[in-house]
Amino acid sequence: MQQEKAEAAQRHEAVAKDAAKVWAIASATGDSPYLSRKRCGSHGVRFDAGVLLVPVRDAGGKLWSLQRIASDGGKRFLSGGRVGGGFHLIGEPAGNGWLLVAEGYATAATLHEACGLAVAVAFNADNLRKVAGALRKKYPKARLLICADDDRQAEAQGRKNAGVSAASAAAKAVDGRWIKPEALPDDGTDFNDMALASGADAVRVQVMAVVESAEGGNAPNRKPNGKVASTKAKPATNNARRSGGAYYDVKDDGVWYHGFDRNGDPMPPQWICSRMDVTAETRDDANGEWGYLLEFHDADGVPKAWAMPSRMLSGDGSEYRSNLLAMGLKIAPGASARTQLTNYIQTIRTEARARCTDRIGWHGGAFVLPDRTIGDGMERVIFQSSGAVVSQFKQRGTLEEWREHVAALCAGNSRFMFTVSAAFAGPLLHLAGVQSGGFHLVGGSSSGKTTALECAASVFGGKDYMRSWRATDNALELTAAQHSDAVLILDEIGQVDPKVVGDVVYMLANETGKGRASRTATARPTLSWRLLFLSDGEVGLADHMSEANKSAKAGQDIRLANIPADARKGYGALDVLHDFATSKALSDHLKSVTRQYYGTAGMAFIEFATQESERLAAVLKRRVGTAANDWVPSGASGQVHRVATRFALVGVAGEIAGKAGITGWQQGDALEAARVCFLAWLDMRGGSGDAEQSAMLRQVLGFFEAHGAARFTWWHRAADDHSPNTINRAGFRRMLTHDGVAIESNAKHWAEFGDKMDAQAADGTQTEYYVFSEVFRKEICKGFDYRAVARLLAERGALVPEGDSHTRNERLPSIGKTRCYRITNKLFDIAA
């Protein structure tokens, strides 16, 4: 028995070390489909590639294990780790305050956000009693409330209600209370299910009723830590007015300060600014970056809202006042008014809390835009910035007008349907689990490629939604973050420096910006995003990079897929003209209508996606995978499968937008347009093989085509004093007769061909090359691993190895024995 305990202790310690390593490298911020479905936030947890990590700690705070919660809700602990008596605490109990205990993380997070109380996650029913006992020792004055899972289905089948039984036993053991959720849906068991069905307020009312009953009606007025996004926050109040001190009065005509002089007599009210309500205090997912949500109307009656970081109140406050003035707030002149404005924002009290983010897109179940939040979460989520931000997501006209004047004319045109569908695909990236990437329309001027991008831009905004490639990579980082979970459209790749364009493509597709240090040598927060990007230009990525003598890597070509703009129907990028006389006439008309009707389709689609997110996630994973598998040729490389998945997502997104009544397109047309564009990409790429291997072969072949005669000395003329000198020699070339006999001397050449070689004899000869090792490694294979190149050439029969080595020990003319690479004539038969 003692030995078993010792072995278990060793195993627990080993797992604890593994848990600490995983925890250390996991991200404190991230997205979890599980949290999105449960509509709760992250509290002291971390993220690992979409998997939620919940720490299992003892009462002393030591980390013993981790619970991994996958996107589908599957849960598992680190194998062999200690769980009994371990818990995860959300919030911190104060003195003799209330401390709740729940089974699962989502339940605990829901209770904390709804009631504002500390909650411990016990992970399962069997652990409730152990956790309650540990908490009683750690917090002897705390009032413990065990929040049970109601396993009614088991009870109805004659089995024990494990959740209720364990909760009641735990409560009894620690002199606490227990409670089970009311108003559950038919398939619900816990307080999270109750919140999803009846709202967070219902949870709060039930729990606080128990608290107030236990305290004889004198329960503290706890405010919830979360608020449903669709619920308007109440304006702040000022308690000083009731206590007889100086106070601020917020009226329709402005904010007024009521102060007192040294003798305690009231001073005349001082007008501070036009009406501005402090409607919530804000903070980010890590409970940092606190701020204030300021709401007011400008002189034209347009509502304005700004989540102002509280750090802007440090110093003289001129920066935040400048932003408010730019947004349309009227502020009284003078130092006194400026001081009182800062005091008003800092001292006013508000019950509401909201989560803030500097990245647009999905946050839980809500979609955050610079000027609004669409969809509901367990609390309000809003966009926060250090300055007033003008949203690029603008609307003009109605959805019906956009559908009639823009979408209808895109129908039947593969490139136009594809780019518009790509705009709808942006908000679906995270639901589909597809990585960011781009598409690049390649074609001549006046081909219609830019018009196709303008149609895509009209999904979310007007003419200023489309951006230019002509920007620094730093500026593009910010632009990418401002288009997260949407589509970023960049016009004319020729405007960006060919030296940096490859790095920019990597950056956009890799979803994160550069790490930088602040002035205090600490790491600045790194911008991140998740998006699809569309581009156009007269040349492709590789050709543009070649202008700076740089070659495109396979990863860059995969991240930005080239699509020929020409649809090969005689109308440039168009397939059909819809009764217009010329392709130019239709293109000009589309340019005009995209400036009149825009933005409504994107907003409607986001509304639809937030309401149907759970169903869409399942639909996308099924349909995208099916389409990609159908399109990819047998034996294709993994790179092709990866790009096919991105094309398929675009097609399925177009289908979803059509079925939602947004585009008016016939079912199947958007998917067919995506298939046509994918096949065009595949054809332009040159096949379905590995792109890096193709690039290697092209580079090797290009070297011998360019230098095969000039830098390689004829073997049989190496000792000939009359032969021309070889400048910057790369090796030797040896002639072989039609039956493979090597010509190694002038005598053999004379015997075989005579004084002059006729055309028929020349056609029957072949040439093989003996390449110096350093030339092969540093010149021919520049930019690639020379070992990988040699291995590929050997596999294709273009390199003759010697045993296990790709080099050979050959006796070269006038040099003697040396290591070299022997390249055969088969190199020129390989389709690079």
NUTI-909932 format. One record per residue (C-alpha): y, z, x. Coordinates in steps of 0.25 Angstrom, whole numbers, padded with zeros to 4 digits, always signed. Each point is the difference from the previous one (the first is absolute). Layout:
REM NUTI-909932
YZX;...
This chain:
REM NUTI-909932
+0000+0000+0000;+0010+0004+0011;-0004-0013+0007;+0003-0008-0012;+0013+0006-0002;+0004-0002+0014;-0004-0015-0001;+0008-0001-0013;+0012+0006+0007;-0001-0010+0012;-0001-0011-0010;+0012+0004-0008;+0008+0002+0013;-0004-0014+0004;+0004-0006-0013;+0013+0008+0000;+0004-0007+0014;-0003-0014-0006;+0008+0003-0013;+0012+0004+0009;-0001-0013+0008;+0000-0008-0013;+0011+0008-0006;+0009-0001+0013;+0000-0016-0001;+0001-0001-0015;+0013-0004-0006;+0008+0011-0008;+0005-0012-0009;-0007-0011-0007;-0005-0005-0013;-0013+0004-0007;-0006-0008-0012;-0006+0013-0004;+0013+0007-0001;+0006-0012-0007;-0010+0001-0011;+0001+0015-0001;+0015-0001+0000;+0002+0012+0009;+0007+0001+0014;-0004+0004+0014;+0001+0014+0004;-0004+0004+0014;-0011-0011+0000;-0001-0012+0010;-0004-0015-0001;-0010-0008+0007;+0000-0015-0004;+0001+0003-0015;-0009+0012+0001;+0006+0013-0004;-0003+0012+0009;+0000+0014-0005;-0001+0011+0010;-0010+0011-0002;+0006+0013+0006;-0004+0015+0001;+0010+0011-0004;+0005+0000+0014;+0004-0014+0000;-0011-0006+0009;-0005-0014-0004;-0015+0000-0002;-0002-0014-0006;+0006-0011-0008;-0003-0005-0014;+0001-0016+0000;+0004-0006-0014;-0002-0015+0000;+0009-0010-0008;-0011+0001-0011;+0000+0015-0001;-0013+0002+0008;+0001+0013+0007;-0008+0005+0012;+0002+0011+0011;-0002-0002+0015;-0015+0002+0002;-0005+0014+0004;+0014+0006-0002;+0004+0014-0005;+0005-0001-0015;-0004+0013-0006;+0012+0009-0001;+0009-0011+0005;+0012-0005-0008;+0013-0009+0001;+0013+0008-0005;+0011-0008-0007;+0012+0008+0000;+0002+0014+0005;-0001+0013-0010;+0011+0009+0001;-0003+0015+0000;-0006+0004-0013;+0002-0014-0006;-0011-0009-0006;-0010-0007+0008;-0009-0010-0007;-0014-0005+0004;-0006-0013-0004;-0012-0008+0004;+0005-0014+0004;+0012-0005+0007;+0006-0009-0011;-0001+0012-0010;+0007+0009+0010;+0011-0009+0003;+0002-0003-0015;+0001+0015-0003;+0010+0002+0012;+0009-0011-0004;+0000+0004-0015;+0002+0015+0002;+0006+0002+0014;-0010+0010+0003;-0009+0001+0013;-0014-0006-0002;-0012+0001+0009;-0010-0011+0000;-0015+0006+0000;-0006-0014+0000;-0012+0004-0010;-0004+0010-0010;-0010+0007+0009;+0012+0003+0010;+0009+0006-0011;-0005+0014+0002;+0000+0000+0015;+0014-0006+0001;+0006+0010-0010;-0006+0011+0008;+0007-0005+0013;+0013-0002-0007;-0001+0014-0006;-0001+0006+0014;+0011-0009+0006;+0010+0002-0012;-0004+0014-0006;+0012+0000-0009;-0001-0014-0005;-0004-0002-0015;-0012-0010+0000;-0003-0010-0011;-0012-0008+0001;+0002-0014-0006;-0014-0004-0005;-0006-0014-0002;-0006-0001-0014;-0013-0006+0002;-0002-0002-0015;-0010-0011+0001;-0010+0008+0007;+0002+0011-0010;-0002-0009-0012;-0013-0005+0007;-0005+0015+0000;+0003+0002+0015;+0009+0010+0006;+0015-0003+0000;+0001+0002+0015;+0015-0001+0001;+0003+0011-0010;-0011+0009+0004;+0004-0001+0015;+0015+0002-0004;-0003+0012-0008;-0008+0007+0010;+0010-0003+0011;+0011+0006-0009;-0008+0013-0003;-0004+0002+0015;+0015+0000+0005;+0006+0007-0013;+0007-0013-0004;+0001-0009-0012;-0006-0014-0003;+0004-0012-0008;-0006-0013-0005;+0008-0012-0004;+0003-0003-0014;+0002-0014-0007;-0009-0007+0009;-0004-0015-0003;-0015-0002-0004;-0004-0003+0015;+0009+0010+0006;-0003+0013+0007;+0012+0005+0008;+0015+0003+0000;+0002-0014+0007;-0007-0007-0012;+0008+0008-0009;+0013-0004+0007;-0003-0014-0001;-0004+0000-0014;+0011+0010-0006;+0011+0001+0011;+0003+0010+0011;+0008+0008-0009;-0012+0003-0008;-0007+0006+0012;+0013+0008+0003;+0001+0006-0014;-0015+0004+0000;+0000+0006+0014;+0014+0007-0002;-0004+0006-0013;-0011+0007+0007;+0009+0005+0011;+0011+0005-0010;-0011+0007-0008;-0005+0007+0012;+0014+0004+0004;+0004+0005-0014;+0010-0012-0002;+0007+0003+0013;-0006-0011+0008;+0009-0006+0011;+0007-0013-0005;-0008-0010+0009;+0004-0014+0001;-0010-0011+0001;-0001-0007+0014;-0002-0013-0007;+0007-0009-0011;-0006-0012-0007;+0008-0012+0005;+0004-0005-0013;+0006+0013-0004;+0015+0001+0002;+0005+0012+0009;+0009+0009-0006;+0014+0002+0006;+0002+0012+0009;+0006+0013-0005;+0010+0010+0007;-0004+0014-0001;+0013+0006+0006;+0007-0004-0013;-0008+0011-0008;+0001+0010+0011;+0016-0001+0001;+0001-0006+0013;+0006-0014+0004;-0007-0011-0006;-0001-0015-0003;+0001-0006-0013;-0006-0014-0003;+0007-0008-0011;+0001-0014-0004;+0013-0002+0007;-0005+0006+0013;-0004+0012+0008;+0009+0011+0000;+0001+0012+0009;+0004+0014-0006;+0004+0010+0011;+0008+0013+0001;+0011+0004+0009;+0000+0013+0009;+0004+0008-0011;-0012-0004-0009;+0009-0008-0009;-0005-0014-0004;+0006-0012+0007;+0003-0013-0008;-0013-0009-0001;-0001-0010+0012;-0005-0014-0003;-0010-0004+0011;-0006-0013-0004;-0004-0008-0012;-0012+0005-0008;-0012+0001+0010;-0013+0007-0004;-0009+0006+0010;-0013-0002-0008;-0011+0003+0010;-0003+0005+0014;-0008-0010+0008;-0010+0001+0011;-0010-0009+0007;-0016+0001-0001;+0000+0009+0012;+0011+0009-0007;+0010-0004+0010;+0013-0009-0001;+0005+0009-0011;+0012-0006-0008;+0007-0001-0013;-0001-0010-0011;+0014-0003-0004;+0003-0008-0013;+0013-0006-0006;+0006-0012-0006;+0010-0009+0007;+0013-0004-0007;-0007-0012-0007;-0010+0010-0006;-0011-0005+0009;-0010+0012+0003;-0002+0003+0014;-0010+0009+0007;-0002+0004+0015;-0010+0009+0006;+0009+0006+0011;-0006+0006+0012;+0005+0015+0001;+0002-0002+0015;+0012-0009-0003;+0007+0013-0005;+0001+0004+0015;+0012-0002+0008;+0013-0005-0008;-0008-0007-0011;+0008-0013+0002;-0012-0009+0000;-0006+0005-0014;+0014-0001-0006;+0002-0014+0005;-0013-0004-0006;+0003+0007-0014;+0014-0007+0001;-0007-0014+0002;-0009+0003-0012;+0012+0002-0009;+0002+0015+0000;+0014+0005-0001;+0003+0011+0010;+0013+0008+0000;+0008-0001+0013;+0003+0012+0009;-0008+0009+0009;-0002+0011-0011;-0007-0010-0010;-0009-0006+0011;-0005+0014+0003;-0002+0004-0014;-0008-0013-0002;-0009+0004+0011;-0001+0014-0006;-0003-0005-0014;-0012-0008+0005;-0006+0011+0008;+0002+0012-0009;-0003-0006-0014;-0013+0004-0005;-0010-0010-0006;-0014+0003-0005;-0006-0014+0002;-0007-0005+0013;-0003-0015+0004;-0007-0006+0011;+0008-0009+0009;-0004-0012+0009;+0007-0010+0009;-0010-0011-0003;-0001-0008-0013;-0013-0003-0007;-0012+0009-0005;+0001+0015+0001;-0012+0006-0008;+0001-0007-0014;+0014-0003+0001;+0007-0013+0006;+0013+0004+0007;+0012-0010+0001;+0013+0003+0006;+0007+0001-0014;-0012+0005-0009;-0014+0005+0000;-0010-0007-0009;-0012+0008-0005;-0004+0014-0001;-0005+0010+0010;-0002+0015+0000;+0015+0001+0004;+0012-0008+0002;+0000-0010+0012;+0013-0006+0004;+0006-0008+0012;+0008+0007+0010;+0009-0006+0011;+0011+0005+0009;+0009-0011-0007;+0003-0007-0013;-0011-0011-0001;+0002-0013-0008;-0013-0003-0006;-0005-0014+0003;-0009+0001-0013;+0010-0006-0010;-0002-0006-0013;+0007-0011-0008;-0004-0007-0013;-0012+0004-0008;-0015-0001+0004;-0002-0010-0011;+0011-0009+0007;-0006+0002+0014;-0014-0004-0006;+0006-0012-0007;+0009-0005+0011;-0007+0004+0013;-0015+0003-0002;-0003-0011-0009;+0005-0010+0010;-0008+0006+0011;-0013-0002-0008;-0008-0011+0005;+0006+0001+0014;-0009+0007+0010;+0010+0004+0010;+0010+0005-0010;-0010+0007-0008;-0006+0006+0013;+0014+0006+0005;+0003+0006-0014;-0014+0006-0001;+0003+0006+0014;+0012+0007-0006;-0009+0007-0010;-0011+0003+0010;+0010+0009+0008;-0001+0012-0009;-0015-0002-0001;-0003+0001+0015;-0003+0015+0000;-0008-0001-0013;-0009-0011+0006;-0001+0007+0013;+0005-0013+0007;+0008+0001+0013;+0014-0006+0002;+0001-0014+0004;+0008-0013-0002;+0000-0015-0003;+0008-0010+0006;+0004-0014-0006;+0001-0011+0010;+0007-0013-0003;+0011-0009+0003;+0014+0002-0005;+0002-0003-0015;-0015+0001-0003;+0003+0011-0010;-0006+0012+0008;+0013+0008-0001;+0001-0002-0015;-0014+0005-0001;+0004+0013+0007;+0013+0001-0009;-0010+0000-0013;-0008+0011+0007;+0013+0008+0002;+0004-0002-0014;-0011+0009-0004;+0008+0012+0005;+0014-0004+0002;+0011-0010+0002;+0004-0009+0012;+0002+0012+0009;-0014+0004-0002;-0005-0010+0010;+0004+0004+0015;+0001-0008+0013;-0009+0001+0012;+0013+0001+0008;+0000+0015+0002;-0004+0009+0011;-0013+0007-0001;+0006+0013-0002;+0008-0005-0012;-0013-0007-0006;-0007+0014+0001;+0011+0006-0010;-0001-0013-0008;-0016+0001-0001;+0001+0015-0004;+0010-0005-0011;-0010-0009-0006;-0013+0009+0001;-0010-0003-0011;+0007-0013-0003;+0002-0013+0007;+0009-0003+0012;+0005-0014+0000;+0006-0006+0013;+0006-0014+0001;-0001-0009+0012;-0009+0005+0011;+0008-0009+0010;+0012+0010+0000;-0008+0011+0006;-0001+0001+0016;-0014-0006+0003;-0001+0011+0011;-0001+0011-0010;-0005-0007-0013;-0015+0003+0003;+0003+0015+0002;+0008+0000-0013;-0012-0006-0008;-0009+0011+0006;+0010+0011-0004;+0001-0005-0014;-0015-0001-0002;-0003+0013+0007;+0009+0008-0010;+0008+0008+0009;+0012-0001+0009;+0002+0004+0015;+0000+0015+0004;+0013+0004+0005;+0006+0013+0006;+0013+0007-0006;+0012+0004+0009;-0007+0014+0001;-0013-0007+0006;-0008+0003-0013;-0007-0011-0007;+0007-0007-0011;-0007-0002-0013;-0007-0014+0000;+0002-0009-0011;-0012-0005-0007;-0003-0010-0012;-0010-0008-0007;+0003-0014-0004;-0003-0015+0000;+0010-0009+0006;+0003-0015-0002;+0006-0009+0010;+0004-0014+0002;+0004-0010+0011;-0002-0014+0006;-0010+0006+0010;-0011+0010+0000;+0000+0013+0007;-0008-0005+0013;+0009-0012+0001;+0012+0008-0001;-0005+0010+0011;-0003-0012+0009;+0015-0003+0001;+0001+0013+0008;-0013-0004+0008;-0008+0011-0008;-0013-0002-0006;-0004+0006-0014;-0011+0010+0000;-0011-0001-0011;+0005+0012-0006;+0014-0005-0002;-0005-0013-0007;-0009+0008-0009;+0011+0010-0004;+0009-0012-0003;-0008-0011-0006;+0006-0014+0001;-0001-0008-0013;+0005-0015+0000;+0011-0001-0010;-0004-0015-0003;-0009+0001-0012;-0004-0015+0003;+0004-0005-0014;+0012-0008+0005;+0010+0010-0004;+0001+0009+0012;-0004+0015-0004;-0001-0004-0015;-0013-0005-0007;+0007-0004-0013;+0014-0003-0004;+0000+0005-0015;+0008-0012-0005;+0010+0000+0011;+0003-0013+0006;-0001+0004+0015;-0005+0012+0008;+0014+0002+0004;+0005+0001-0014;-0011+0011-0004;+0003+0007+0013;+0015+0001-0002;-0002+0004-0015;-0009+0012+0005;+0010+0004+0010;+0010+0001-0011;-0008+0007-0010;-0005+0011+0010;+0015+0003+0002;+0001+0002-0015;-0013+0008-0004;-0006+0010+0009;-0006+0014+0002;-0005+0002-0014;-0014-0005+0003;-0002+0010+0012;+0005+0012-0008;-0009-0004-0011;-0012-0001+0009;+0003+0013+0007;+0001+0007-0014;-0014-0006-0003;-0006+0004+0013;+0004+0014-0001;-0006+0001-0014;-0013-0007+0004;-0001+0005+0015;-0014+0006-0002;-0006-0012-0007;+0007-0010+0009;-0006+0007+0012;-0014-0003-0005;+0003-0014-0004;+0007-0004+0013;-0012+0005+0009;-0010-0008-0009;+0008-0013-0002;+0006-0001+0014;-0013+0002+0007;-0007-0010-0009;+0011-0011+0002;+0000+0002+0015;-0015-0001+0001;+0000-0013-0008;+0010-0006+0008;-0004+0003+0014;-0010-0010+0007;-0014+0005+0004;+0000+0005+0015;+0016+0002+0000;+0006+0010+0009;+0004+0014-0004;+0015-0005+0002;-0002-0010-0011;-0006+0010-0009;+0012+0009+0002;+0010-0011-0003;-0008-0005-0012;+0001+0014-0006;+0016-0001+0001;+0000-0013-0006;-0010+0005-0011;+0009+0012-0003;+0012-0010-0002;-0008-0008-0010;-0005+0012-0008;+0014+0006+0000;+0005-0013-0007;-0012+0001-0010;+0004+0014-0003;+0014-0004-0002;-0004-0011-0009;-0009+0009-0009;+0011+0010-0001;+0009-0010-0006;+0010-0001+0011;-0002-0015+0005;-0006-0007-0012;-0009-0007+0010;-0014-0004-0005;-0011+0009+0005;-0007-0006+0012;+0012-0008+0005;+0006+0011+0010;-0014+0002+0006;-0002-0015+0002;+0014-0001+0006;-0004+0011+0010;-0014-0007+0003;+0008-0013+0003;+0009+0006+0009;-0011+0008+0007;-0008-0013+0003;+0013-0006+0005;+0002+0011+0010;-0015-0001+0004;+0002-0015+0002;+0013+0002+0008;-0007+0011+0008;-0011-0010+0005;-0012+0007-0007;-0006+0013-0003;-0004+0005+0014;+0006+0011+0008;+0015-0003+0003;+0000+0007+0014;-0012-0008+0005;+0007-0013-0005;+0012+0004+0007;-0008+0002+0013;-0006-0013-0001;+0013-0007-0002;+0006+0006+0012;-0011-0003+0009;-0001-0014-0005;+0015-0002+0002;+0000+0005+0014;-0011-0011+0004;+0007-0011-0008;+0013+0003+0007;-0005+0003+0014;-0014-0005+0001;+0004-0012+0009;+0012+0006+0008;-0005+0014+0004;-0015-0003+0002;-0004-0007+0013;-0012-0011-0001;-0012+0007+0006;-0004-0013+0007;+0013-0003+0006;+0003+0014+0005;-0002-0004+0014;+0007-0014-0001;+0013+0000+0008;+0005-0011-0008;-0001+0007-0014;+0013+0006-0006;+0002+0015+0002;-0002+0009-0011;+0012+0008-0003;-0002+0015-0005;-0015-0003+0000;-0008+0007-0011;-0014-0004+0004;-0009-0013+0002;-0005-0010-0010;-0013-0007+0002;-0004-0013-0006;-0014-0001-0007;-0007-0014-0002;-0006-0003-0014;-0013+0006+0004;+0006+0013+0005;+0000-0003+0015;+0012+0007+0008;+0009-0009+0008;+0003+0009+0012;+0004-0010+0011;+0008-0013+0001;-0014-0006+0005;-0006+0004-0013;+0011-0006-0008;+0000-0013+0007;-0015-0001-0002;+0001+0003-0015;+0012-0008-0004;+0004-0009+0012;+0014-0003+0004;+0005+0001-0014;-0005+0007-0013;-0001-0009-0012;+0003+0005-0014;-0014+0001-0004;-0004+0009+0012;+0013+0008-0002;-0004+0003-0015;-0014+0005+0005;+0006+0010+0009;+0003+0015-0002;+0009+0010+0007;-0003+0015+0002;+0010+0010+0006;-0001+0011+0010;+0011+0009-0002;+0005+0011+0009;-0002+0014-0005;+0015+0004+0000;+0005-0013-0006;-0010+0002-0011;+0003+0014-0003;+0015+0000+0002;+0004-0014-0005;-0010-0006-0009;-0003+0013-0007;+0014+0005+0000;+0002+0009-0012;-0015+0002-0003;-0011+0008+0006;-0006-0009+0011;-0014+0006-0002;+0001-0003-0015;+0004-0015+0003;-0011-0002+0010;-0010+0006-0010;+0005-0009-0011;-0001-0013+0009;-0014+0004+0004;-0004+0002-0014;+0006-0014-0003;-0007-0006+0012;+0013-0004+0007;-0003+0010+0011;-0012+0001+0009;-0003+0015+0004;-0008+0005+0012;-0010+0010-0005;+0008+0011-0007;+0013-0004+0006;+0010-0010-0005;+0004-0004+0014;-0008-0007+0010;-0002+0001+0015;+0003-0015+0003;+0002-0007+0014;+0013-0008-0003;+0004-0011+0009;+0008+0004+0012;+0000+0014-0005;-0014+0005+0001;-0007+0010-0009;+0009+0007-0011;+0000+0005-0014;+0005-0009-0010;-0002-0005-0015;-0007-0012-0003;+0005-0007-0012;-0008-0012-0006;+0005-0012-0008;-0005+0006-0013;+0014+0007+0000;+0006-0013-0005;-0011-0001-0011;+0004+0014-0006;+0009-0001-0013;+0010+0010+0004;
